């Protein structure tokens, strides 16, 4: 598990397909912030060696499903 000890103002906003920020809005001076992230993936297994090894791991979607201050 990675630890992060941050401090300061909390801003949220959208980004474009290149990851560039489209605008940030000040939320609050938050003593605690919880974000729930989810990733939908597709895994493909090969069928030629008989061992069914994963030969493709494709990320289909990423999203933040909740934000709590």
N, CA, C and O atoms as CSV, one atom per row, in Angstrom:
chain,resi,resn,atom,element,x,y,z
A,1,UNK,N,N,0.846,-1.173,0.000
A,1,UNK,CA,C,0.000,0.000,0.000
A,1,UNK,C,C,0.893,1.238,0.000
A,1,UNK,O,O,1.864,1.316,0.752
A,2,UNK,N,N,0.554,2.192,-0.844
A,2,UNK,CA,C,1.299,3.444,-0.904
A,2,UNK,C,C,0.658,4.462,0.032
A,2,UNK,O,O,-0.566,4.521,0.158
A,3,UNK,N,N,1.472,5.239,0.666
A,3,UNK,CA,C,0.977,6.270,1.572
A,3,UNK,C,C,1.256,7.642,0.982
A,3,UNK,O,O,2.274,7.851,0.321
A,4,UNK,N,N,0.350,8.569,1.224
A,4,UNK,CA,C,0.507,9.931,0.759
A,4,UNK,C,C,0.059,10.859,1.870
A,4,UNK,O,O,-1.051,10.723,2.384
A,5,UNK,N,N,0.893,11.781,2.238
A,5,UNK,CA,C,0.547,12.762,3.256
A,5,UNK,C,C,0.495,14.127,2.595
A,5,UNK,O,O,1.518,14.792,2.433
A,6,UNK,N,N,-0.714,14.537,2.213
A,6,UNK,CA,C,-0.863,15.800,1.509
A,6,UNK,C,C,-1.457,16.865,2.403
A,6,UNK,O,O,-1.986,16.583,3.478
A,7,UNK,N,N,-1.358,18.091,1.934
A,7,UNK,CA,C,-1.982,19.201,2.641
A,7,UNK,C,C,-2.259,20.299,1.636
A,7,UNK,O,O,-1.640,20.351,0.573
A,8,UNK,N,N,-3.181,21.166,1.970
A,8,UNK,CA,C,-3.494,22.277,1.084
A,8,UNK,C,C,-4.929,22.258,0.619
A,8,UNK,O,O,-5.761,21.536,1.168
A,9,UNK,N,N,-5.219,23.050,-0.390
A,9,UNK,CA,C,-6.562,23.173,-0.924
A,9,UNK,C,C,-6.893,21.976,-1.799
A,9,UNK,O,O,-6.008,21.354,-2.386
A,10,UNK,N,N,-8.198,21.659,-1.880
A,10,UNK,CA,C,-8.676,20.565,-2.721
A,10,UNK,C,C,-9.407,21.166,-3.912
A,10,UNK,O,O,-10.322,21.972,-3.743
A,11,UNK,N,N,-9.001,20.773,-5.120
A,11,UNK,CA,C,-9.624,21.212,-6.355
A,11,UNK,C,C,-10.094,19.986,-7.129
A,11,UNK,O,O,-9.424,18.953,-7.112
A,12,UNK,N,N,-11.225,20.083,-7.799
A,12,UNK,CA,C,-11.692,19.026,-8.689
A,12,UNK,C,C,-12.040,19.650,-10.030
A,12,UNK,O,O,-12.381,20.830,-10.112
A,13,UNK,N,N,-11.949,18.842,-11.078
A,13,UNK,CA,C,-12.265,19.337,-12.407
A,13,UNK,C,C,-12.160,18.235,-13.434
A,13,UNK,O,O,-11.787,17.106,-13.116
A,14,UNK,N,N,-12.485,18.562,-14.645
A,14,UNK,CA,C,-12.454,17.606,-15.744
A,14,UNK,C,C,-11.149,17.735,-16.510
A,14,UNK,O,O,-10.427,18.725,-16.387
A,15,UNK,N,N,-10.865,16.717,-17.299
A,15,UNK,CA,C,-9.711,16.772,-18.190
A,15,UNK,C,C,-10.132,16.258,-19.559
A,15,UNK,O,O,-11.099,15.505,-19.680
A,16,UNK,N,N,-9.399,16.672,-20.593
A,16,UNK,CA,C,-9.724,16.220,-21.937
A,16,UNK,C,C,-9.087,14.857,-22.201
A,16,UNK,O,O,-8.484,14.270,-21.303
A,17,UNK,N,N,-9.217,14.355,-23.417
A,17,UNK,CA,C,-8.703,13.024,-23.752
A,17,UNK,C,C,-7.181,12.932,-23.686
A,17,UNK,O,O,-6.630,11.833,-23.620
A,18,UNK,N,N,-6.495,14.083,-23.703
A,18,UNK,CA,C,-5.035,14.099,-23.590
A,18,UNK,C,C,-4.559,14.274,-22.153
A,18,UNK,O,O,-3.356,14.277,-21.896
A,19,UNK,N,N,-5.495,14.420,-21.215
A,19,UNK,CA,C,-5.138,14.594,-19.816
A,19,UNK,C,C,-4.933,16.039,-19.404
A,19,UNK,O,O,-4.531,16.306,-18.272
A,20,UNK,N,N,-5.204,16.981,-20.307
A,20,UNK,CA,C,-5.071,18.407,-19.989
A,20,UNK,C,C,-6.268,18.879,-19.173
A,20,UNK,O,O,-7.408,18.521,-19.471
A,21,UNK,N,N,-6.011,19.676,-18.152
A,21,UNK,CA,C,-7.081,20.167,-17.286
A,21,UNK,C,C,-7.973,21.145,-18.032
A,21,UNK,O,O,-7.492,22.010,-18.763
A,22,UNK,N,N,-9.283,20.998,-17.839
A,22,UNK,CA,C,-10.265,21.860,-18.493
A,22,UNK,C,C,-10.820,22.920,-17.555
A,22,UNK,O,O,-11.619,23.755,-17.980
A,23,UNK,N,N,-10.430,22.906,-16.330
A,23,UNK,CA,C,-10.916,23.871,-15.356
A,23,UNK,C,C,-11.000,23.210,-13.996
A,23,UNK,O,O,-11.513,22.099,-13.866
A,24,UNK,N,N,-10.499,23.889,-12.992
A,24,UNK,CA,C,-10.524,23.360,-11.645
A,24,UNK,C,C,-11.386,24.243,-10.756
A,24,UNK,O,O,-11.352,25.468,-10.869
A,25,UNK,N,N,-12.151,23.628,-9.881
A,25,UNK,CA,C,-12.995,24.342,-8.935
A,25,UNK,C,C,-12.522,24.043,-7.524
A,25,UNK,O,O,-12.297,22.887,-7.166
A,26,UNK,N,N,-12.375,25.089,-6.728
A,26,UNK,CA,C,-11.980,24.923,-5.339
A,26,UNK,C,C,-13.117,24.253,-4.580
A,26,UNK,O,O,-14.256,24.717,-4.643
A,27,UNK,N,N,-12.830,23.177,-3.869
A,27,UNK,CA,C,-13.850,22.451,-3.127
A,27,UNK,C,C,-13.848,22.879,-1.673
A,27,UNK,O,O,-14.859,23.357,-1.157
A,28,UNK,N,N,-12.714,22.707,-1.015
A,28,UNK,CA,C,-12.673,22.973,0.404
A,28,UNK,C,C,-11.264,22.765,0.927
A,28,UNK,O,O,-10.394,22.233,0.238
A,29,UNK,N,N,-11.063,23.192,2.149
A,29,UNK,CA,C,-9.876,22.825,2.888
A,29,UNK,C,C,-10.273,21.563,3.638
A,29,UNK,O,O,-10.848,21.639,4.724
A,30,UNK,N,N,-9.971,20.411,3.069
A,30,UNK,CA,C,-10.492,19.145,3.576
A,30,UNK,C,C,-9.466,18.436,4.456
A,30,UNK,O,O,-8.348,18.180,4.010
A,31,UNK,N,N,-9.831,18.113,5.707
A,31,UNK,CA,C,-8.942,17.329,6.549
A,31,UNK,C,C,-8.870,15.874,6.109
A,31,UNK,O,O,-7.915,15.173,6.446
A,32,UNK,N,N,-9.877,15.407,5.355
A,32,UNK,CA,C,-9.900,14.037,4.873
A,32,UNK,C,C,-10.610,14.000,3.524
A,32,UNK,O,O,-11.610,14.689,3.326
A,33,UNK,N,N,-10.097,13.201,2.606
A,33,UNK,CA,C,-10.688,13.080,1.280
A,33,UNK,C,C,-10.671,11.617,0.876
A,33,UNK,O,O,-9.624,10.971,0.920
A,34,UNK,N,N,-11.818,11.092,0.484
A,34,UNK,CA,C,-11.920,9.703,0.041
A,34,UNK,C,C,-12.457,9.678,-1.376
A,34,UNK,O,O,-13.485,10.288,-1.667
A,35,UNK,N,N,-11.764,8.976,-2.256
A,35,UNK,CA,C,-12.174,8.828,-3.642
A,35,UNK,C,C,-12.224,7.345,-3.953
A,35,UNK,O,O,-11.287,6.610,-3.642
A,36,UNK,N,N,-13.302,6.908,-4.560
A,36,UNK,CA,C,-13.447,5.516,-4.946
A,36,UNK,C,C,-13.266,5.416,-6.456
A,36,UNK,O,O,-14.049,5.982,-7.220
A,37,UNK,N,N,-12.233,4.696,-6.881
A,37,UNK,CA,C,-11.926,4.548,-8.302
A,37,UNK,C,C,-12.229,3.126,-8.750
A,37,UNK,O,O,-12.086,2.177,-7.980
A,38,UNK,N,N,-12.647,2.989,-10.001
A,38,UNK,CA,C,-12.879,1.654,-10.543
A,38,UNK,C,C,-12.344,1.579,-11.964
A,38,UNK,O,O,-12.331,2.568,-12.696
A,39,UNK,N,N,-11.907,0.390,-12.333
A,39,UNK,CA,C,-11.370,0.127,-13.668
A,39,UNK,C,C,-12.060,-1.118,-14.201
A,39,UNK,O,O,-12.087,-2.152,-13.534
A,40,UNK,N,N,-12.616,-1.020,-15.398
A,40,UNK,CA,C,-13.231,-2.170,-16.050
A,40,UNK,C,C,-12.231,-2.706,-17.065
A,40,UNK,O,O,-11.799,-1.975,-17.957
A,41,UNK,N,N,-11.859,-3.980,-16.934
A,41,UNK,CA,C,-10.829,-4.556,-17.800
A,41,UNK,C,C,-11.351,-5.776,-18.546
A,41,UNK,O,O,-12.352,-6.383,-18.166
A,42,UNK,N,N,-10.649,-6.113,-19.608
A,42,UNK,CA,C,-10.905,-7.323,-20.380
A,42,UNK,C,C,-9.600,-8.104,-20.423
A,42,UNK,O,O,-8.564,-7.569,-20.818
A,43,UNK,N,N,-9.650,-9.360,-20.020
A,43,UNK,CA,C,-8.469,-10.224,-20.066
A,43,UNK,C,C,-8.720,-11.353,-21.056
A,43,UNK,O,O,-9.755,-12.018,-21.015
A,44,UNK,N,N,-7.752,-11.556,-21.947
A,44,UNK,CA,C,-7.852,-12.629,-22.930
A,44,UNK,C,C,-6.800,-13.675,-22.617
A,44,UNK,O,O,-5.665,-13.341,-22.278
A,45,UNK,N,N,-7.174,-14.939,-22.732
A,45,UNK,CA,C,-6.235,-16.027,-22.487
A,45,UNK,C,C,-5.949,-16.748,-23.794
A,45,UNK,O,O,-6.850,-17.029,-24.584
A,46,UNK,N,N,-4.663,-17.040,-24.002
A,46,UNK,CA,C,-4.265,-17.742,-25.221
A,46,UNK,C,C,-4.710,-19.197,-25.131
A,46,UNK,O,O,-4.927,-19.734,-24.045
A,47,UNK,N,N,-4.840,-19.826,-26.307
A,47,UNK,CA,C,-5.306,-21.210,-26.327
A,47,UNK,C,C,-4.383,-22.128,-27.124
A,47,UNK,O,O,-4.773,-23.239,-27.483
A,48,UNK,N,N,-3.169,-21.673,-27.400
A,48,UNK,CA,C,-2.272,-22.493,-28.226
A,48,UNK,C,C,-1.316,-23.350,-27.407
A,48,UNK,O,O,-0.931,-24.427,-27.863
A,49,UNK,N,N,-0.920,-22.917,-26.221
A,49,UNK,CA,C,0.055,-23.679,-25.432
A,49,UNK,C,C,-0.609,-24.682,-24.492
A,49,UNK,O,O,0.059,-25.585,-23.988
A,50,UNK,N,N,-1.899,-24.541,-24.252
A,50,UNK,CA,C,-2.584,-25.417,-23.319
A,50,UNK,C,C,-2.500,-24.936,-21.877
A,50,UNK,O,O,-3.086,-25.552,-20.988
A,51,UNK,N,N,-1.777,-23.839,-21.631
A,51,UNK,CA,C,-1.639,-23.324,-20.270
A,51,UNK,C,C,-2.564,-22.149,-19.983
A,51,UNK,O,O,-2.641,-21.684,-18.846
A,52,UNK,N,N,-3.253,-21.677,-20.984
A,52,UNK,CA,C,-4.212,-20.576,-20.858
A,52,UNK,C,C,-3.613,-19.360,-20.158
A,52,UNK,O,O,-4.201,-18.814,-19.224
A,53,UNK,N,N,-2.451,-18.951,-20.615
A,53,UNK,CA,C,-1.800,-17.759,-20.078
A,53,UNK,C,C,-2.504,-16.516,-20.578
A,53,UNK,O,O,-3.012,-16.500,-21.699
A,54,UNK,N,N,-2.541,-15.471,-19.759
A,54,UNK,CA,C,-3.140,-14.205,-20.177
A,54,UNK,C,C,-2.204,-13.525,-21.160
A,54,UNK,O,O,-1.065,-13.205,-20.820
A,55,UNK,N,N,-2.685,-13.302,-22.383
A,55,UNK,CA,C,-1.859,-12.658,-23.408
A,55,UNK,C,C,-2.329,-11.250,-23.742
A,55,UNK,O,O,-1.688,-10.560,-24.536
A,56,UNK,N,N,-3.445,-10.807,-23.148
A,56,UNK,CA,C,-3.931,-9.452,-23.374
A,56,UNK,C,C,-4.662,-8.972,-22.130
A,56,UNK,O,O,-5.520,-9.672,-21.594
A,57,UNK,N,N,-4.319,-7.786,-21.681
A,57,UNK,CA,C,-4.992,-7.134,-20.557
A,57,UNK,C,C,-5.368,-5.742,-21.056
A,57,UNK,O,O,-4.514,-4.863,-21.173
A,58,UNK,N,N,-6.643,-5.551,-21.346
A,58,UNK,CA,C,-7.129,-4.317,-21.953
A,58,UNK,C,C,-7.985,-3.551,-20.959
A,58,UNK,O,O,-8.957,-4.094,-20.434
A,59,UNK,N,N,-7.638,-2.300,-20.695
A,59,UNK,CA,C,-8.445,-1.446,-19.830
A,59,UNK,C,C,-9.539,-0.824,-20.692
A,59,UNK,O,O,-9.256,-0.104,-21.649
A,60,UNK,N,N,-10.801,-1.114,-20.337
A,60,UNK,CA,C,-11.936,-0.598,-21.112
A,60,UNK,C,C,-12.403,0.754,-20.604
A,60,UNK,O,O,-12.626,1.662,-21.405
A,61,UNK,N,N,-12.557,0.917,-19.289
A,61,UNK,CA,C,-12.994,2.190,-18.723
A,61,UNK,C,C,-12.330,2.434,-17.387
A,61,UNK,O,O,-11.964,1.500,-16.673
A,62,UNK,N,N,-12.179,3.717,-17.058
A,62,UNK,CA,C,-11.715,4.158,-15.739
A,62,UNK,C,C,-12.686,5.218,-15.273
A,62,UNK,O,O,-13.090,6.079,-16.055
A,63,UNK,N,N,-13.071,5.167,-13.987
A,63,UNK,CA,C,-13.968,6.215,-13.491
A,63,UNK,C,C,-13.844,6.371,-11.985
A,63,UNK,O,O,-13.467,5.443,-11.270
A,64,UNK,N,N,-14.168,7.558,-11.531
A,64,UNK,CA,C,-14.261,7.849,-10.112
A,64,UNK,C,C,-15.742,7.751,-9.766
A,64,UNK,O,O,-16.557,8.515,-10.283
A,65,UNK,N,N,-16.089,6.807,-8.892
A,65,UNK,CA,C,-17.505,6.557,-8.634
A,65,UNK,C,C,-18.050,7.317,-7.430
A,65,UNK,O,O,-19.266,7.444,-7.287
A,66,UNK,N,N,-17.171,7.830,-6.554
A,66,UNK,CA,C,-17.671,8.631,-5.442
A,66,UNK,C,C,-16.577,9.545,-4.920
A,66,UNK,O,O,-15.387,9.271,-5.076
A,67,UNK,N,N,-16.995,10.619,-4.307
A,67,UNK,CA,C,-16.096,11.598,-3.728
A,67,UNK,C,C,-16.709,12.048,-2.421
A,67,UNK,O,O,-17.848,12.514,-2.396
A,68,UNK,N,N,-15.968,11.915,-1.334
A,68,UNK,CA,C,-16.493,12.309,-0.027
A,68,UNK,C,C,-15.463,13.154,0.698
A,68,UNK,O,O,-14.288,12.789,0.764
A,69,UNK,N,N,-15.893,14.266,1.235
A,69,UNK,CA,C,-15.018,15.146,2.016
A,69,UNK,C,C,-15.298,14.955,3.479
A,69,UNK,O,O,-14.670,15.602,4.317
